Structures are given as C-alpha cells and as structure tokens.
Amino acid sequence: MAHEIKNLLEMIDMPKQGILSVPVIDNEHYKVVLFMMPSGQYISPHTTAYPATIYVIKGVCDFTLGEETHEVKTGDFFYMPPAYNHALKAKEDFVFLLTFRKNQ
C-alpha cells in the first residue's frame, strides 16, 4: 500500500539477545529499517554503499563514526556519508531508525 501508516513504537519487540531488524519501507528508491539491540549488543565496524540518516528512538549507544565515538541517545538524529566506517555498542536497550536512498 503506497500510503500505509505505521506506528514505529508498536513495531518494537526487543530481542533478549542478538539484533532484530524490521524493514519499514523497502522499494526501488528508499530503504527504512527499524533496528533493535539489547544492552551490551555490538555491531562490528562496517560501511554502507549509500548515505544514511539515523534517528534514535530509544536508549543509549556508543556510535563510532570513522575514528570518533559518540554517545547517542533518545531523540538524536545524524547523517552518515556513504562508505563511512561505523560501529555500534548498545549501553542500554537501543532502538533506531536507519533511512537511506537508493539509486542516486
């Protein structure tokens, strides 16, 4: 459905361990994914092919961007350029929304 309205808070289902990712939108132009990470969970350094934005819905995380680590928390929003090395470690249960545009 082109105009489906989703409540992101209702989509949160925090796993006891591991990382849960739920696609919100995935079409030829955009990908939006809701990520849920329990406290202590880690995502190792990696890059993505597209520029992206991150919106923190809940929790606190150490987010490493390049060589700098930032503590991000509920309500924070930031941009990541393409091919930028990044990693995450949840300091408490952590939920964020990743958005990127494809086919630029």
Phi, psi and omega in degrees: 000129185292331185239035180290134178257128181239142176262108184297323180296325178287343180274350183287127177217082188298123177287155177288328175209163182080188182238134176249127175238132182237117177295131176260314175222136174209096179228191184290345183252322187225153169227127178232126184229134175266121180251140177231126182228122175290160179309135179090345181291147186229140170245119185292162182304137180200173176233165174233155185283341187242154170295148185217158169241150178236131173237123181275116181274322184202140170100188182225141184212145167273117184246113180267123178241111185065240181260357184252138176251132181237141171274118178250149186217175181316128178094345180289148181219135178205166183252143174236124177290162179295152177061024180265124181293133179208157180210160183223146170220117182287125177270341171207175179310131192228130180230130178217159179249122177257129179230131171215154180260131179267169171051056183279000000 
